[in-house]
Amino acid sequence: TVNQGDEVTLRIRSDHADELHLHGYDLHAKLAPHETAELKFTADRSGRFDYELHHAHAELGAIEVQPR
């Protein structure tokens, strides 16, 4: 959970090449096997936003952005 206006960094490491996708913000980060990828953004929209491994169609979690 973060507040609207916060700077957010998602770090993810995968065994396989894929792409991290943050729904609602439509942001993507390419994942290389065994390397850490980062997705940085300003949480300027409030709500609940799922993130997933795009090619594997695997939901990983969600970010909740609380309004100010």
Rosetta blueprint (number, residue, H / E / L):
1 T L
2 V E
3 N E
4 Q L
5 G L
6 D L
7 E E
8 V E
9 T E
10 L E
11 R E
12 I E
13 R E
14 S E
15 D L
16 H L
17 A L
18 D E
19 E E
20 L E
21 H E
22 L E
23 H L
24 G L
25 Y L
26 D L
27 L E
28 H E
29 A E
30 K E
31 L E
32 A L
33 P E
34 H L
35 E L
36 T E
37 A E
38 E E
39 L E
40 K E
41 F E
42 T E
43 A L
44 D L
45 R L
46 S L
47 G E
48 R E
49 F E
50 D E
51 Y E
52 E E
53 L E
54 H L
55 H L
56 A L
57 H L
58 A E
59 E E
60 L E
61 G E
62 A E
63 I E
64 E E
65 V E
66 Q E
67 P L
68 R L
